[in-house]
Amino acid sequence: MTTTCFKSLSALALVALLAGQAHAATPRTETCEQIRARIQAQVGDRAKPDTAMLDTVSEHPDCAFTAAEVFRAAFGDRPMPVQTHRRDRRDRNDDDDDD
């Protein structure tokens, strides 16, 4: 390797290291309670998810948001979809099962 190439690679590695440390050192701007209050304050049914709010929720895994809170953060007042369990589908009789 030439010294110019080595210098540029070492400078690039140094910049990447400093950027990583600066990103890790950024202080938290909101508490979990403040984020939960923002989620509850969202009104209306959104056609598209609120990606900025989802980014905020994903940046705070220590808050342990519930699925309902994450869904409300994304879609506002839209009701959560009902989850059907595999057991329910297995026990249901289908019309196209001709025995």
N, CA, C and O atoms as a GROMACS GRO file, in nm:
protein
  396
    1MET      N    1   0.083  -0.118   0.000
    1MET     CA    2   0.000   0.000   0.000
    1MET      C    3   0.088   0.124   0.000
    1MET      O    4   0.192   0.128   0.065
    2THR      N    5   0.045   0.221  -0.071
    2THR     CA    6   0.119   0.346  -0.071
    2THR      C    7   0.084   0.425   0.054
    2THR      O    8  -0.020   0.402   0.115
    3THR      N    9   0.169   0.515   0.090
    3THR     CA   10   0.145   0.593   0.211
    3THR      C   11   0.022   0.683   0.197
    3THR      O   12  -0.045   0.709   0.296
    4THR      N   13  -0.008   0.730   0.077
    4THR     CA   14  -0.126   0.814   0.056
    4THR      C   15  -0.253   0.733   0.080
    4THR      O   16  -0.346   0.781   0.145
    5CYS      N   17  -0.256   0.612   0.028
    5CYS     CA   18  -0.372   0.526   0.047
    5CYS      C   19  -0.388   0.490   0.194
    5CYS      O   20  -0.499   0.490   0.247
    6PHE      N   21  -0.276   0.459   0.261
    6PHE     CA   22  -0.280   0.424   0.403
    6PHE      C   23  -0.329   0.542   0.487
    6PHE      O   24  -0.409   0.524   0.579
    7LYS      N   25  -0.283   0.662   0.455
    7LYS     CA   26  -0.325   0.781   0.529
    7LYS      C   27  -0.474   0.808   0.511
    7LYS      O   28  -0.544   0.843   0.606
    8SER      N   29  -0.521   0.792   0.388
    8SER     CA   30  -0.663   0.819   0.364
    8SER      C   31  -0.751   0.714   0.432
    8SER      O   32  -0.858   0.747   0.483
    9LEU      N   33  -0.708   0.587   0.433
    9LEU     CA   34  -0.784   0.484   0.501
    9LEU      C   35  -0.784   0.504   0.652
    9LEU      O   36  -0.886   0.485   0.718
   10SER      N   37  -0.669   0.543   0.707
   10SER     CA   38  -0.664   0.566   0.852
   10SER      C   39  -0.747   0.688   0.890
   10SER      O   40  -0.809   0.690   0.997
   11ALA      N   41  -0.750   0.790   0.806
   11ALA     CA   42  -0.831   0.908   0.833
   11ALA      C   43  -0.980   0.873   0.827
   11ALA      O   44  -1.059   0.920   0.908
   12LEU      N   45  -1.016   0.790   0.731
   12LEU     CA   46  -1.155   0.746   0.718
   12LEU      C   47  -1.197   0.664   0.840
   12LEU      O   48  -1.307   0.682   0.891
   13ALA      N   49  -1.110   0.576   0.887
   13ALA     CA   50  -1.141   0.495   1.005
   13ALA      C   51  -1.155   0.584   1.129
   13ALA      O   52  -1.242   0.560   1.213
   14LEU      N   53  -1.070   0.684   1.141
   14LEU     CA   54  -1.078   0.776   1.254
   14LEU      C   55  -1.209   0.855   1.253
   14LEU      O   56  -1.272   0.873   1.357
   15VAL      N   57  -1.250   0.902   1.137
   15VAL     CA   58  -1.375   0.976   1.126
   15VAL      C   59  -1.493   0.885   1.162
   15VAL      O   60  -1.585   0.928   1.232
   16ALA      N   61  -1.491   0.762   1.114
   16ALA     CA   62  -1.599   0.669   1.146
   16ALA      C   63  -1.604   0.640   1.296
   16ALA      O   64  -1.712   0.632   1.354
   17LEU      N   65  -1.489   0.625   1.358
   17LEU     CA   66  -1.484   0.599   1.502
   17LEU      C   67  -1.537   0.718   1.580
   17LEU      O   68  -1.614   0.699   1.675
   18LEU      N   69  -1.498   0.838   1.543
   18LEU     CA   70  -1.546   0.957   1.614
   18LEU      C   71  -1.695   0.980   1.592
   18LEU      O   72  -1.765   1.023   1.684
   19ALA      N   73  -1.744   0.951   1.474
   19ALA     CA   74  -1.886   0.967   1.447
   19ALA      C   75  -1.966   0.868   1.530
   19ALA      O   76  -2.073   0.902   1.581
   20GLY      N   77  -1.918   0.746   1.542
   20GLY     CA   78  -1.987   0.646   1.623
   20GLY      C   79  -1.991   0.685   1.769
   20GLY      O   80  -2.093   0.666   1.835
   21GLN      N   81  -1.882   0.739   1.819
   21GLN     CA   82  -1.880   0.782   1.959
   21GLN      C   83  -1.970   0.902   1.981
   21GLN      O   84  -2.035   0.912   2.085
   22ALA      N   85  -1.975   0.992   1.886
   22ALA     CA   86  -2.061   1.110   1.901
   22ALA      C   87  -2.208   1.069   1.898
   22ALA      O   88  -2.290   1.124   1.971
   23HIS      N   89  -2.241   0.971   1.814
   23HIS     CA   90  -2.379   0.924   1.807
   23HIS      C   91  -2.418   0.853   1.935
   23HIS      O   92  -2.530   0.868   1.982
   24ALA      N   93  -2.327   0.777   1.993
   24ALA     CA   94  -2.356   0.704   2.116
   24ALA      C   95  -2.365   0.798   2.235
   24ALA      O   96  -2.429   0.765   2.335
   25ALA      N   97  -2.303   0.912   2.226
   25ALA     CA   98  -2.302   1.004   2.339
   25ALA      C   99  -2.418   1.103   2.337
   25ALA      O  100  -2.428   1.187   2.427
   26THR      N  101  -2.504   1.095   2.238
   26THR     CA  102  -2.616   1.189   2.233
   26THR      C  103  -2.712   1.160   2.348
   26THR      O  104  -2.750   1.044   2.369
   27PRO      N  105  -2.751   1.261   2.422
   27PRO     CA  106  -2.839   1.238   2.537
   27PRO      C  107  -2.982   1.211   2.492
   27PRO      O  108  -3.025   1.253   2.385
   28ARG      N  109  -3.055   1.140   2.577
   28ARG     CA  110  -3.196   1.115   2.549
   28ARG      C  111  -3.273   1.244   2.567
   28ARG      O  112  -3.254   1.315   2.665
   29THR      N  113  -3.357   1.272   2.473
   29THR     CA  114  -3.431   1.398   2.478
   29THR      C  115  -3.566   1.382   2.545
   29THR      O  116  -3.619   1.478   2.603
   30GLU      N  117  -3.624   1.262   2.538
   30GLU     CA  118  -3.756   1.240   2.595
   30GLU      C  119  -3.754   1.120   2.688
   30GLU      O  120  -3.680   1.024   2.668
   31THR      N  121  -3.836   1.129   2.790
   31THR     CA  122  -3.852   1.015   2.880
   31THR      C  123  -3.961   0.923   2.825
   31THR      O  124  -4.034   0.960   2.734
   32CYS      N  125  -3.970   0.805   2.880
   32CYS     CA  126  -4.072   0.710   2.837
   32CYS      C  127  -4.212   0.766   2.860
   32CYS      O  128  -4.301   0.745   2.778
   33GLU      N  129  -4.232   0.836   2.970
   33GLU     CA  130  -4.363   0.894   3.000
   33GLU      C  131  -4.400   1.001   2.899
   33GLU      O  132  -4.517   1.012   2.860
   34GLN      N  133  -4.302   1.080   2.856
   34GLN     CA  134  -4.330   1.183   2.756
   34GLN      C  135  -4.367   1.122   2.622
   34GLN      O  136  -4.456   1.172   2.553
   35ILE      N  137  -4.300   1.015   2.584
   35ILE     CA  138  -4.331   0.948   2.458
   35ILE      C  139  -4.470   0.886   2.466
   35ILE      O  140  -4.548   0.895   2.371
   36ARG      N  141  -4.501   0.822   2.579
   36ARG     CA  142  -4.635   0.764   2.595
   36ARG      C  143  -4.743   0.871   2.588
   36ARG      O  144  -4.850   0.848   2.533
   37ALA      N  145  -4.715   0.988   2.643
   37ALA     CA  146  -4.812   1.098   2.637
   37ALA      C  147  -4.830   1.144   2.492
   37ALA      O  148  -4.942   1.176   2.451
   38ARG      N  149  -4.723   1.148   2.414
   38ARG     CA  150  -4.734   1.184   2.272
   38ARG      C  151  -4.814   1.081   2.195
   38ARG      O  152  -4.892   1.115   2.106
   39ILE      N  153  -4.795   0.953   2.229
   39ILE     CA  154  -4.871   0.848   2.162
   39ILE      C  155  -5.020   0.863   2.193
   39ILE      O  156  -5.103   0.854   2.102
   40GLN      N  157  -5.054   0.885   2.319
   40GLN     CA  158  -5.194   0.900   2.357
   40GLN      C  159  -5.256   1.026   2.298
   40GLN      O  160  -5.377   1.031   2.277
   41ALA      N  161  -5.174   1.127   2.271
   41ALA     CA  162  -5.226   1.252   2.216
   41ALA      C  163  -5.257   1.243   2.067
   41ALA      O  164  -5.322   1.332   2.013
   42GLN      N  165  -5.213   1.138   2.001
   42GLN     CA  166  -5.241   1.125   1.858
   42GLN      C  167  -5.388   1.090   1.838
   42GLN      O  168  -5.438   0.993   1.894
   43VAL      N  169  -5.455   1.170   1.758
   43VAL     CA  170  -5.597   1.146   1.731
   43VAL      C  171  -5.616   1.130   1.582
   43VAL      O  172  -5.534   1.176   1.502
   44GLY      N  173  -5.722   1.064   1.546
   44GLY     CA  174  -5.754   1.043   1.406
   44GLY      C  175  -5.695   0.913   1.354
   44GLY      O  176  -5.601   0.858   1.410
   45ASP      N  177  -5.754   0.866   1.246
   45ASP     CA  178  -5.711   0.742   1.182
   45ASP      C  179  -5.615   0.777   1.070
   45ASP      O  180  -5.651   0.852   0.979
   46ARG      N  181  -5.494   0.724   1.074
   46ARG     CA  182  -5.395   0.754   0.971
   46ARG      C  183  -5.398   0.646   0.863
   46ARG      O  184  -5.404   0.527   0.893
   47ALA      N  185  -5.395   0.689   0.738
   47ALA     CA  186  -5.388   0.593   0.628
   47ALA      C  187  -5.248   0.535   0.616
   47ALA      O  188  -5.232   0.417   0.584
   48LYS      N  189  -5.147   0.618   0.640
   48LYS     CA  190  -5.007   0.574   0.636
   48LYS      C  191  -4.949   0.585   0.776
   48LYS      O  192  -4.988   0.673   0.852
   49PRO      N  193  -4.856   0.496   0.811
   49PRO     CA  194  -4.798   0.501   0.945
   49PRO      C  195  -4.713   0.626   0.966
   49PRO      O  196  -4.652   0.678   0.872
   50ASP      N  197  -4.710   0.673   1.089
   50ASP     CA  198  -4.628   0.787   1.128
   50ASP      C  199  -4.486   0.735   1.154
   50ASP      O  200  -4.455   0.689   1.264
   51THR      N  201  -4.402   0.743   1.052
   51THR     CA  202  -4.268   0.685   1.062
   51THR      C  203  -4.179   0.759   1.161
   51THR      O  204  -4.092   0.699   1.223
   52ALA      N  205  -4.200   0.890   1.176
   52ALA     CA  206  -4.119   0.965   1.272
   52ALA      C  207  -4.147   0.917   1.415
   52ALA      O  208  -4.056   0.902   1.496
   53MET      N  209  -4.275   0.893   1.444
   53MET     CA  210  -4.311   0.844   1.577
   53MET      C  211  -4.260   0.701   1.597
   53MET      O  212  -4.215   0.666   1.706
   54LEU      N  213  -4.266   0.619   1.493
   54LEU     CA  214  -4.214   0.483   1.503
   54LEU      C  215  -4.063   0.484   1.524
   54LEU      O  216  -4.010   0.399   1.597
   55ASP      N  217  -3.992   0.578   1.463
   55ASP     CA  218  -3.848   0.590   1.487
   55ASP      C  219  -3.822   0.625   1.633
   55ASP      O  220  -3.730   0.571   1.694
   56THR      N  221  -3.902   0.716   1.688
   56THR     CA  222  -3.886   0.753   1.828
   56THR      C  223  -3.911   0.633   1.919
   56THR      O  224  -3.836   0.611   2.014
   57VAL      N  225  -4.013   0.556   1.889
   57VAL     CA  226  -4.044   0.437   1.970
   57VAL      C  227  -3.932   0.335   1.961
   57VAL      O  228  -3.893   0.275   2.061
   58SER      N  229  -3.879   0.314   1.840
   58SER     CA  230  -3.774   0.213   1.823
   58SER      C  231  -3.641   0.256   1.884
   58SER      O  232  -3.557   0.171   1.913
   59GLU      N  233  -3.621   0.385   1.904
   59GLU     CA  234  -3.498   0.433   1.966
   59GLU      C  235  -3.498   0.415   2.117
   59GLU      O  236  -3.396   0.438   2.182
   60HIS      N  237  -3.611   0.374   2.175
   60HIS     CA  238  -3.623   0.359   2.320
   60HIS      C  239  -3.672   0.218   2.356
   60HIS      O  240  -3.784   0.203   2.406
   61PRO      N  241  -3.591   0.116   2.332
   61PRO     CA  242  -3.636  -0.020   2.364
   61PRO      C  243  -3.650  -0.044   2.514
   61PRO      O  244  -3.723  -0.133   2.556
   62ASP      N  245  -3.581   0.036   2.595
   62ASP     CA  246  -3.592   0.020   2.740
   62ASP      C  247  -3.728   0.063   2.794
   62ASP      O  248  -3.760   0.032   2.909
   63CYS      N  249  -3.809   0.132   2.714
   63CYS     CA  250  -3.942   0.172   2.758
   63CYS      C  251  -4.041   0.056   2.753
   63CYS      O  252  -4.147   0.063   2.816
   64ALA      N  253  -4.009  -0.048   2.679
   64ALA     CA  254  -4.094  -0.168   2.667
   64ALA      C  255  -4.237  -0.132   2.628
   64ALA      O  256  -4.332  -0.162   2.701
   65PHE      N  257  -4.251  -0.067   2.513
   65PHE     CA  258  -4.383  -0.030   2.464
   65PHE      C  259  -4.461  -0.156   2.427
   65PHE      O  260  -4.405  -0.252   2.375
   66THR      N  261  -4.590  -0.155   2.455
   66THR     CA  262  -4.676  -0.268   2.420
   66THR      C  263  -4.708  -0.262   2.271
   66THR      O  264  -4.686  -0.160   2.206
   67ALA      N  265  -4.761  -0.372   2.220
   67ALA     CA  266  -4.800  -0.375   2.078
   67ALA      C  267  -4.908  -0.271   2.049
   67ALA      O  268  -4.908  -0.209   1.943
   68ALA      N  269  -4.999  -0.253   2.142
   68ALA     CA  270  -5.107  -0.155   2.124
   68ALA      C  271  -5.049  -0.013   2.119
   68ALA      O  272  -5.096   0.069   2.040
   69GLU      N  273  -4.950   0.017   2.201
   69GLU     CA  274  -4.888   0.150   2.200
   69GLU      C  275  -4.815   0.174   2.068
   69GLU      O  276  -4.824   0.282   2.011
   70VAL      N  277  -4.743   0.073   2.020
   70VAL     CA  278  -4.671   0.088   1.894
   70VAL      C  279  -4.769   0.107   1.778
   70VAL      O  280  -4.745   0.188   1.688
   71PHE      N  281  -4.878   0.030   1.779
   71PHE     CA  282  -4.978   0.043   1.673
   71PHE      C  283  -5.042   0.181   1.676
   71PHE      O  284  -5.063   0.242   1.571
   72ARG      N  285  -5.073   0.231   1.796
   72ARG     CA  286  -5.131   0.365   1.807
   72ARG      C  287  -5.031   0.471   1.764
   72ARG      O  288  -5.069   0.572   1.703
   73ALA      N  289  -4.903   0.451   1.795
   73ALA     CA  290  -4.800   0.546   1.751
   73ALA      C  291  -4.795   0.552   1.598
   73ALA      O  292  -4.770   0.658   1.541
   74ALA      N  293  -4.819   0.439   1.534
   74ALA     CA  294  -4.812   0.435   1.388
   74ALA      C  295  -4.940   0.485   1.322
   74ALA      O  296  -4.935   0.563   1.227
   75PHE      N  297  -5.056   0.439   1.371
   75PHE     CA  298  -5.182   0.462   1.300
   75PHE      C  299  -5.284   0.546   1.374
   75PHE      O  300  -5.395   0.563   1.324
   76GLY      N  301  -5.253   0.599   1.490
   76GLY     CA  302  -5.347   0.684   1.561
   76GLY      C  303  -5.460   0.604   1.623
   76GLY      O  304  -5.436   0.503   1.690
   77ASP      N  305  -5.583   0.648   1.601
   77ASP     CA  306  -5.700   0.586   1.664
   77ASP      C  307  -5.752   0.462   1.593
   77ASP      O  308  -5.852   0.403   1.637
   78ARG      N  309  -5.688   0.420   1.487
   78ARG     CA  310  -5.736   0.301   1.415
   78ARG      C  311  -5.734   0.180   1.508
   78ARG      O  312  -5.635   0.158   1.577
   79PRO      N  313  -5.842   0.101   1.511
   79PRO     CA  314  -5.843  -0.016   1.599
   79PRO      C  315  -5.743  -0.121   1.550
   79PRO      O  316  -5.723  -0.140   1.430
   80MET      N  317  -5.681  -0.188   1.646
   80MET     CA  318  -5.585  -0.293   1.612
   80MET      C  319  -5.656  -0.408   1.541
   80MET      O  320  -5.771  -0.439   1.574
   81PRO      N  321  -5.592  -0.470   1.444
   81PRO     CA  322  -5.654  -0.584   1.378
   81PRO      C  323  -5.664  -0.702   1.474
   81PRO      O  324  -5.579  -0.722   1.561
   82VAL      N  325  -5.770  -0.778   1.457
   82VAL     CA  326  -5.792  -0.893   1.544
   82VAL      C  327  -5.701  -1.006   1.497
   82VAL      O  328  -5.693  -1.036   1.378
   83GLN      N  329  -5.632  -1.067   1.592
   83GLN     CA  330  -5.544  -1.178   1.559
   83GLN      C  331  -5.620  -1.308   1.571
   83GLN      O  332  -5.678  -1.338   1.675
   84THR      N  333  -5.619  -1.385   1.464
   84THR     CA  334  -5.680  -1.517   1.471
   84THR      C  335  -5.571  -1.617   1.500
   84THR      O  336  -5.464  -1.614   1.438
   85HIS      N  337  -5.597  -1.704   1.591
   85HIS     CA  338  -5.498  -1.804   1.627
   85HIS      C  339  -5.510  -1.925   1.537
   85HIS      O  340  -5.617  -1.950   1.480
   86ARG      N  341  -5.405  -1.999   1.524
   86ARG     CA  342  -5.406  -2.117   1.437
   86ARG      C  343  -5.510  -2.217   1.486
   86ARG      O  344  -5.573  -2.286   1.406
   87ARG      N  345  -5.527  -2.225   1.616
   87ARG     CA  346  -5.624  -2.319   1.672
   87ARG      C  347  -5.764  -2.285   1.621
   87ARG      O  348  -5.842  -2.375   1.589
   88ASP      N  349  -5.797  -2.157   1.613
   88ASP     CA  350  -5.928  -2.115   1.565
   88ASP      C  351  -5.948  -2.154   1.419
   88ASP      O  352  -6.058  -2.196   1.380
   89ARG      N  353  -5.845  -2.140   1.339
   89ARG     CA  354  -5.857  -2.176   1.198
   89ARG      C  355  -5.869  -2.328   1.182
   89ARG      O  356  -5.941  -2.375   1.093
   90ARG      N  357  -5.802  -2.403   1.265
   90ARG     CA  358  -5.806  -2.548   1.254
   90ARG      C  359  -5.944  -2.601   1.293
   90ARG      O  360  -5.995  -2.694   1.230
   91ASP      N  361  -6.004  -2.544   1.396
   91ASP     CA  362  -6.132  -2.593   1.446
   91ASP      C  363  -6.251  -2.549   1.362
   91ASP      O  364  -6.358  -2.608   1.370
   92ARG      N  365  -6.232  -2.448   1.281
   92ARG     CA  366  -6.342  -2.396   1.200
   92ARG      C  367  -6.370  -2.491   1.084
   92ARG      O  368  -6.277  -2.543   1.022
   93ASN      N  369  -6.496  -2.514   1.055
   93ASN     CA  370  -6.535  -2.598   0.944
   93ASN      C  371  -6.544  -2.512   0.818
   93ASN      O  372  -6.617  -2.412   0.815
   94ASP      N  373  -6.472  -2.551   0.717
   94ASP     CA  374  -6.477  -2.479   0.591
   94ASP      C  375  -6.585  -2.541   0.501
   94ASP      O  376  -6.609  -2.662   0.505
   95ASP      N  377  -6.648  -2.458   0.422
   95ASP     CA  378  -6.753  -2.507   0.332
   95ASP      C  379  -6.697  -2.592   0.218
   95ASP      O  380  -6.767  -2.678   0.164
   96ASP      N  381  -6.572  -2.568   0.182
   96ASP     CA  382  -6.518  -2.641   0.070
   96ASP      C  383  -6.460  -2.778   0.108
   96ASP      O  384  -6.400  -2.846   0.024
   97ASP      N  385  -6.477  -2.819   0.231
   97ASP     CA  386  -6.435  -2.953   0.274
   97ASP      C  387  -6.552  -3.048   0.258
   97ASP      O  388  -6.633  -3.064   0.349
   98ASP      N  389  -6.560  -3.111   0.144
   98ASP     CA  390  -6.669  -3.205   0.118
   98ASP      C  391  -6.623  -3.347   0.150
   98ASP      O  392  -6.544  -3.405   0.076
   99ASP      N  393  -6.672  -3.400   0.258
   99ASP     CA  394  -6.633  -3.537   0.298
   99ASP      C  395  -6.742  -3.636   0.266
   99ASP      O  396  -6.727  -3.755   0.293
   0.00000   0.00000   0.00000
